Each structure stands twice: as C-alpha cells, then as structure tokens.
Amino acid sequence: MDNLNLEISHLVKLCNEKSFDKALIEFKSLITENDKDPIIYNLGGVINVSLRNFENAIDCFSKSLRINPNYAEANNNMGALLKTIGRTKESVAYFEKAINIKPDFSNAYNNLGASYNVMGKWDLALENYHKCLKINPNEKDSSNNLINLLTFYNPQKEDLNSITKTNSLLKMNNFIFHEKKRITDDQIINYFNTANNIVLKNLNETEYDFTEIFRKNTINLNCKRHFEVFNKFNIIPEFCFSCYKVQVEPKNLIDLIKLYIVFDKLNLNKNNSRKSFIEVRPNIGGAYKGLIYCTGLEEAEKIENLINPIIKTAINNETPISIKRGCSEFAISYPKFKDKKNNMNYEKSWKDKENIIDKQQFNKEEIILKDTISGFTLNDFLIMKNWMMYAKKINDTNYEKFDCDINISKHMEWELSRQIDFRKSEYNKNH
C-alpha cells in the first residue's frame, strides 16, 4: 500500500472513531497535495457533515463529483446531506444516480425511500425500502422506516400485501374498552395472543427481521436539537421549560399493555400522541412508565385530572401518576428543573449559546403535537414483543403468560443490558 492509501486509511479510521476534529485537520493537510482525488474530497464532506459544517460539506462533495461524476458514494452522500438541510427534492437525483452507478447500493435505496417519504410519495418510499431490504435484509434503518411508514399508510401494491393485510387484520382485532370497567389480565393475554396468531399466519415467510424495532415517539419535540444544546453548553433549551409530561408508572408488563390501550383510546385536544416506553428504575419500584407530552403545565394538569380516574379504574388503583417537567437527564445537572412549579427559569444569557447551534443549520421547526393514528398495527405488536423481551431480562415473570416466542437476539441482549446498566448508574449517581 502506497503512502496516499495509507493516509486515506488513517483518515477513514479517524472517522470511524468519531475523531472528526482531528480528521478535519488531517483532511486539510492531505488535500493540499492531492486536490484531484475524489475519495479524499468525499471523506472531507463526511467529516464536515459530522461537524455540522454543511456549506463546507457541499463544497467537498461537489468537488469530488466534478472529478468523478460516477462516484456512487459521493452521490449518495450529497443526497443525504441535501435531505438533511431540507433540500429533499434535489436529493432524489443524487440517490438515483448512485443507484444507476451501483445497482446493489442498499443504503442509497433506503435514502431514496426516506426522501420520497418526506415528499409524501409513499408508494415509491415503500418500493425503495423493500429494494434495500432485498439486497441487505439486516439494514435496520430501512426495516424501521418500513414499519413506521406502514403504521400510517396502507399501500395496495400486490408485492406488499402480506404486511398490508396484517395491518388491516390487526386493526380489526380492536380492544373494546370501557373506561369505567377494569381491564382484566385475561383480556390482555387473549388480545395479544390473537394478534400474535395473525402476525404468524401472515408474516411467517417474510424475509425481513422486524423484531428489533422500538416504537418511535410520534411527537416531534425536536429533542435532537435540545440535547445538542445541552451537551455542548450544559444549558437547558428554552423550549424545554414549557415541556411537561404526564407520567404513569405501571407495575408490571400486563399493566403496561393496559396503559397502552388506555392511551390509544384517549381523545385529547391537539394532543393524542402517546409514548409508552420501558425504563428500569432499580430500588424504587416499577420498571415501566408511560408518558403523554404536553406544551405547558396547565395542559398537563388537565390531562392528569382526565386520565387519573380512568387509570385507577381500568388498570390498577395503585398505579402512580404524576406531572414531570422536561427531561430527567437535565435534572442531573439542574435538580430544580424537574420541579413542575417553575422553581427554575430559563436564563436569558443562554439564548446566544442556543443561537450558535441554530447557526449550524439545525432545522428548528415549530413544535406541533400531532395526532397518533389509533388502532392496533404491526408496529404496536412489535413494540409489545420488545416489552416482553425486556420483562424477561428484568425477571418480570408476566411475560410467561403470553403465547409468544420471546427469544432475545444478541443485538437485543446487548441493547437491553445497556439500557439497564445506564439506568442503574444514573440512579446510583443521584442516590
């Protein structure tokens, strides 16, 4: 291997290690003597994207493509960047060219599908997700994208009928819910087992592994931006001071599924979004919690008053329910932040620091709580299956009551262990 290839390999290594500041210095040094190499310019684009230097990244990818217009990776990377900064329609041409050059480029198919999804061209989005997964069945992003899209859209294409049919049948398996009556354990078990039989019957020959998909929060809280602000400057973003959540803490797996049904049947004004997820909390009781996000304390109090009697009756009279402010992660640095009564306020001096993040072309959108589509779908089934894996991991024996294979894959074993270890360390740090 000659010196140039060695230097390129070292640059790739720095990128893989996420040492992007060092990689940028090395890229600038390397390009001064090799300004006709498309590979180096492409790597320079990747580095600048990671550092959120988007204009510089566009310049690098453009130079790479001027040198070699048929460089598939650079076309794909340029498309991905354009999509990131909101130039979605422009991104399509780059993904299509990458695919024309390299027909087995699975990531380009996934990216093209994602662009079509943003544009509302769902048939084309699904078509490209499927093409991606036929080439690479282990492409987790595409599997995730596919399921999330099918939650909201049921295409009529014949090659998608197995998944479409499954969603339709699951929606017909509706849980009859009366908020003034207790949901029994047997009802939950029968409900899930019926869904399990539907999935097995219709998807037993599918070539895609959907078992590792977690539910995505359907609310766009722009949390990625918020955590970038917090992690870079250790300040809490302004939006988060008006972000509240109604938090419910079911005691076991079956009660968690009951909560999911309660959430699904709620009709909340401009906030029918739900997010039930798993979180271990050692030594303080309970392993699960469900959240409804709100855009102010007043709204949170109204929702708490609305659902508290429903939860006490339908699930368990001893199910804790409370209002929390913002992210608990922020409260580690600012303990007063989690107090819902505004003992801590946003500091005006922080605004300039927030603006630094936004100048890096972060897509700062108005936060809108969108309605979640009700009804049981394949996505919901997979979420509950993952909860069962988690229950097994934390020795909640309620998982044994379900007629469902819950073998934990190596990836899931790692992911669940990581979650548990993180929560344990977080708890120990604060107690």
GIJO-V327905 format. One record per residue. N is the residue number from 1. NEAR is the number of other C-alpha atoms within 10 Angstrom. Layout:
BEGIN
[[N | NEAR] [N | NEAR]]
END
This chain:
BEGIN
[[1 | 7] [2 | 6] [3 | 8] [4 | 13] [5 | 10] [6 | 11] [7 | 16] [8 | 17] [9 | 13] [10 | 14] [11 | 25] [12 | 17] [13 | 13] [14 | 18] [15 | 20] [16 | 10] [17 | 10] [18 | 13] [19 | 14] [20 | 21] [21 | 15] [22 | 13] [23 | 22] [24 | 21] [25 | 11] [26 | 17] [27 | 21] [28 | 13] [29 | 11] [30 | 19] [31 | 14] [32 | 9] [33 | 10] [34 | 12] [35 | 13] [36 | 15] [37 | 15] [38 | 22] [39 | 18] [40 | 25] [41 | 27] [42 | 26] [43 | 25] [44 | 29] [45 | 30] [46 | 26] [47 | 28] [48 | 22] [49 | 20] [50 | 16] [51 | 15] [52 | 16] [53 | 16] [54 | 22] [55 | 14] [56 | 16] [57 | 25] [58 | 22] [59 | 17] [60 | 24] [61 | 28] [62 | 20] [63 | 21] [64 | 28] [65 | 21] [66 | 13] [67 | 16] [68 | 16] [69 | 16] [70 | 16] [71 | 19] [72 | 23] [73 | 24] [74 | 28] [75 | 27] [76 | 26] [77 | 25] [78 | 27] [79 | 29] [80 | 23] [81 | 21] [82 | 19] [83 | 20] [84 | 17] [85 | 12] [86 | 14] [87 | 14] [88 | 21] [89 | 15] [90 | 14] [91 | 24] [92 | 23] [93 | 15] [94 | 23] [95 | 29] [96 | 20] [97 | 19] [98 | 27] [99 | 21] [100 | 13] [101 | 16] [102 | 15] [103 | 14] [104 | 16] [105 | 20] [106 | 23] [107 | 22] [108 | 29] [109 | 27] [110 | 27] [111 | 26] [112 | 31] [113 | 29] [114 | 28] [115 | 28] [116 | 22] [117 | 19] [118 | 14] [119 | 12] [120 | 11] [121 | 13] [122 | 20] [123 | 17] [124 | 16] [125 | 25] [126 | 27] [127 | 19] [128 | 23] [129 | 27] [130 | 23] [131 | 19] [132 | 26] [133 | 23] [134 | 15] [135 | 15] [136 | 16] [137 | 17] [138 | 15] [139 | 18] [140 | 16] [141 | 16] [142 | 26] [143 | 23] [144 | 19] [145 | 19] [146 | 25] [147 | 22] [148 | 20] [149 | 18] [150 | 20] [151 | 20] [152 | 14] [153 | 14] [154 | 17] [155 | 17] [156 | 11] [157 | 11] [158 | 8] [159 | 11] [160 | 16] [161 | 14] [162 | 16] [163 | 21] [164 | 21] [165 | 18] [166 | 20] [167 | 27] [168 | 15] [169 | 18] [170 | 20] [171 | 16] [172 | 13] [173 | 17] [174 | 12] [175 | 15] [176 | 10] [177 | 13] [178 | 13] [179 | 18] [180 | 12] [181 | 12] [182 | 17] [183 | 22] [184 | 13] [185 | 16] [186 | 12] [187 | 13] [188 | 18] [189 | 17] [190 | 13] [191 | 15] [192 | 21] [193 | 16] [194 | 14] [195 | 23] [196 | 20] [197 | 13] [198 | 19] [199 | 21] [200 | 13] [201 | 12] [202 | 17] [203 | 15] [204 | 10] [205 | 9] [206 | 11] [207 | 11] [208 | 16] [209 | 13] [210 | 18] [211 | 18] [212 | 17] [213 | 20] [214 | 18] [215 | 18] [216 | 13] [217 | 13] [218 | 16] [219 | 20] [220 | 13] [221 | 19] [222 | 16] [223 | 14] [224 | 11] [225 | 17] [226 | 18] [227 | 18] [228 | 16] [229 | 21] [230 | 17] [231 | 12] [232 | 11] [233 | 13] [234 | 15] [235 | 21] [236 | 25] [237 | 21] [238 | 16] [239 | 15] [240 | 19] [241 | 21] [242 | 16] [243 | 19] [244 | 25] [245 | 25] [246 | 23] [247 | 20] [248 | 23] [249 | 21] [250 | 25] [251 | 19] [252 | 17] [253 | 23] [254 | 23] [255 | 23] [256 | 24] [257 | 20] [258 | 22] [259 | 26] [260 | 18] [261 | 20] [262 | 19] [263 | 22] [264 | 17] [265 | 17] [266 | 18] [267 | 12] [268 | 12] [269 | 10] [270 | 11] [271 | 20] [272 | 21] [273 | 23] [274 | 21] [275 | 18] [276 | 22] [277 | 19] [278 | 19] [279 | 18] [280 | 22] [281 | 16] [282 | 14] [283 | 10] [284 | 8] [285 | 11] [286 | 18] [287 | 22] [288 | 22] [289 | 22] [290 | 22] [291 | 22] [292 | 21] [293 | 26] [294 | 23] [295 | 20] [296 | 16] [297 | 21] [298 | 11] [299 | 16] [300 | 23] [301 | 16] [302 | 11] [303 | 21] [304 | 19] [305 | 11] [306 | 13] [307 | 18] [308 | 18] [309 | 14] [310 | 20] [311 | 26] [312 | 18] [313 | 18] [314 | 22] [315 | 25] [316 | 17] [317 | 13] [318 | 12] [319 | 17] [320 | 16] [321 | 20] [322 | 15] [323 | 22] [324 | 21] [325 | 26] [326 | 23] [327 | 18] [328 | 13] [329 | 13] [330 | 21] [331 | 16] [332 | 14] [333 | 12] [334 | 14] [335 | 14] [336 | 15] [337 | 24] [338 | 22] [339 | 14] [340 | 20] [341 | 11] [342 | 14] [343 | 10] [344 | 14] [345 | 12] [346 | 17] [347 | 11] [348 | 8] [349 | 8] [350 | 16] [351 | 13] [352 | 10] [353 | 16] [354 | 21] [355 | 12] [356 | 12] [357 | 19] [358 | 14] [359 | 11] [360 | 13] [361 | 15] [362 | 18] [363 | 14] [364 | 10] [365 | 9] [366 | 9] [367 | 12] [368 | 13] [369 | 19] [370 | 14] [371 | 16] [372 | 17] [373 | 13] [374 | 17] [375 | 18] [376 | 21] [377 | 26] [378 | 25] [379 | 24] [380 | 19] [381 | 19] [382 | 20] [383 | 20] [384 | 21] [385 | 24] [386 | 23] [387 | 22] [388 | 25] [389 | 22] [390 | 28] [391 | 22] [392 | 18] [393 | 15] [394 | 14] [395 | 10] [396 | 18] [397 | 13] [398 | 15] [399 | 21] [400 | 13] [401 | 12] [402 | 19] [403 | 14] [404 | 15] [405 | 11] [406 | 18] [407 | 13] [408 | 18] [409 | 12] [410 | 8] [411 | 10] [412 | 17] [413 | 14] [414 | 11] [415 | 14] [416 | 20] [417 | 14] [418 | 12] [419 | 14] [420 | 20] [421 | 13] [422 | 14] [423 | 15] [424 | 15] [425 | 12] [426 | 14] [427 | 15] [428 | 11] [429 | 9] [430 | 9] [431 | 6]]
END
